[in-house]
């Protein structure tokens, strides 16, 4: 069983210290798209520029981000992920959410590149549209 960590859950921990991320990290394996690191860094930069984080807050946010990244496997945006993300989904979702769903779907079908394997993937997200799409395509959804 694999947990898929969305940036919405990671950012609540990174920016506010919200500890519900522990439910995700209890899974034997935690994955996310390599987009997670980019999304989190962009948000840290944005809130810094908006004066919502001081220097100490930025240092703490980056420390927490590194802690999260050390505990998960980032899945590359492969050609297969990009092609699936460009296809249709049963509900309306944005581009980044499509990448996350495509990554989770392809992992469930072929975890870690192990041909013939199928794995249960549970999405952890606070994003309503992402969760609705995950349910619609047969992924498990857990609220952190």
C-alpha positions as CSV (number, residue, x, y, z in Angstrom):
1,X,0.0,0.0,0.0
2,X,1.3,3.4,-1.0
3,X,0.4,6.9,0.1
4,X,0.5,9.7,-2.5
5,X,1.3,13.0,-0.9
6,X,-0.1,16.1,-2.5
7,X,1.5,19.5,-1.9
8,X,-1.6,20.8,-0.1
9,X,-0.9,18.5,2.8
10,X,2.9,19.0,2.7
11,X,2.5,22.8,2.7
12,X,0.3,22.8,5.8
13,X,3.2,21.1,7.6
14,X,5.9,23.2,5.9
15,X,4.3,26.5,6.5
16,X,2.3,26.0,9.7
17,X,3.7,22.9,11.4
18,X,0.4,21.0,11.0
19,X,1.2,17.5,12.2
20,X,-1.6,15.7,10.3
21,X,1.1,14.8,7.8
22,X,2.1,12.0,10.2
23,X,-0.9,9.9,8.9
24,X,0.8,10.0,5.5
25,X,4.2,9.2,6.7
26,X,3.0,6.1,8.6
27,X,2.5,4.3,5.3
28,X,5.2,1.8,4.3
29,X,5.8,3.8,1.1
30,X,5.1,7.5,0.4
31,X,5.4,8.9,-3.1
32,X,4.6,12.1,-5.0
33,X,5.3,13.7,-8.3
34,X,8.5,15.6,-8.6
35,X,6.2,18.6,-8.9
36,X,5.7,18.5,-5.2
37,X,9.2,19.9,-4.5
38,X,8.7,22.6,-7.2
39,X,5.2,23.6,-5.9
40,X,6.4,23.8,-2.3
41,X,9.4,25.9,-3.1
42,X,7.3,28.3,-5.2
43,X,4.9,28.7,-2.3
44,X,7.7,29.4,0.1
45,X,9.1,32.0,-2.3
46,X,5.6,33.6,-2.8
47,X,4.8,33.9,0.9
48,X,8.2,35.3,1.6
49,X,7.7,38.0,-1.1
50,X,4.3,38.8,0.4
51,X,5.9,39.3,3.8
52,X,4.0,36.4,5.3
53,X,7.2,34.7,6.4
54,X,10.2,36.3,8.0
55,X,13.8,35.1,7.7
56,X,13.4,32.6,10.5
57,X,10.1,31.3,9.0
58,X,11.8,30.8,5.6
59,X,14.6,28.8,7.2
60,X,12.1,26.7,9.2
61,X,10.0,26.1,6.1
62,X,13.0,24.9,4.1
63,X,14.0,22.6,7.0
64,X,10.6,21.1,7.0
65,X,10.5,20.7,3.3
66,X,13.8,18.8,3.4
67,X,12.4,16.6,6.1
68,X,9.4,15.8,4.0
69,X,11.5,15.1,0.9
70,X,13.8,12.8,2.8
71,X,10.8,10.6,3.8
72,X,9.2,10.2,0.3
73,X,10.0,9.0,-3.2
74,X,9.6,11.5,-5.9
75,X,8.3,10.1,-9.2
76,X,9.7,11.6,-12.3
77,X,7.5,13.3,-14.9
78,X,8.0,10.6,-17.5
79,X,6.7,10.8,-21.0
80,X,4.0,8.3,-19.9
81,X,2.9,10.5,-17.1
82,X,2.8,13.6,-19.4
83,X,0.8,11.7,-22.0
84,X,-1.7,10.5,-19.4
85,X,-2.0,13.9,-17.8
86,X,-2.9,15.3,-21.3
87,X,-5.8,12.9,-21.7
88,X,-9.4,13.3,-20.4
89,X,-10.4,12.8,-16.8
90,X,-14.0,12.2,-15.6
91,X,-14.1,15.5,-13.6
92,X,-12.7,18.9,-14.3
93,X,-9.2,19.3,-12.9
94,X,-6.3,21.7,-13.5
95,X,-3.0,20.8,-15.2
96,X,-1.0,20.3,-12.0
97,X,-3.7,18.1,-10.5
98,X,-3.7,16.1,-13.8
99,X,0.0,15.4,-13.4
100,X,-0.6,14.2,-9.8
101,X,-3.4,11.9,-10.7
102,X,-1.5,10.6,-13.8
103,X,1.5,9.8,-11.6
104,X,-0.6,8.0,-9.0
105,X,-2.5,6.0,-11.6
106,X,0.6,4.9,-13.4
107,X,2.3,4.0,-10.0
108,X,-0.8,1.9,-9.0
109,X,-0.5,0.1,-12.3
110,X,3.3,-0.4,-12.3
111,X,4.7,0.4,-8.8
112,X,8.4,1.3,-9.0
113,X,8.7,-0.1,-12.5
114,X,7.8,-3.6,-11.4
115,X,6.1,-5.1,-14.5
116,X,2.9,-6.9,-13.7
117,X,2.4,-5.5,-10.3
118,X,-0.6,-3.6,-9.1
119,X,-0.7,-1.6,-5.9
120,X,-3.3,0.3,-3.9
121,X,-2.5,4.0,-3.8
122,X,-4.2,6.4,-1.4
123,X,-4.2,10.1,-2.2
124,X,-3.7,12.5,0.7
125,X,-4.9,15.9,-0.4
126,X,-6.9,18.9,0.9
127,X,-7.8,19.7,-2.8
128,X,-11.5,19.0,-3.4
129,X,-11.1,18.7,-7.2
130,X,-8.1,16.4,-6.9
131,X,-9.9,14.2,-4.4
132,X,-13.0,14.0,-6.6
133,X,-11.0,13.0,-9.6
134,X,-9.0,10.5,-7.6
135,X,-12.2,8.8,-6.5
136,X,-13.6,8.9,-10.0
137,X,-10.6,7.0,-11.4
138,X,-10.6,4.4,-8.7
139,X,-7.8,5.7,-6.4
140,X,-8.3,5.7,-2.6
141,X,-8.6,9.1,-0.9
142,X,-7.6,9.7,2.6
143,X,-8.0,13.1,4.3
144,X,-5.0,14.0,6.3
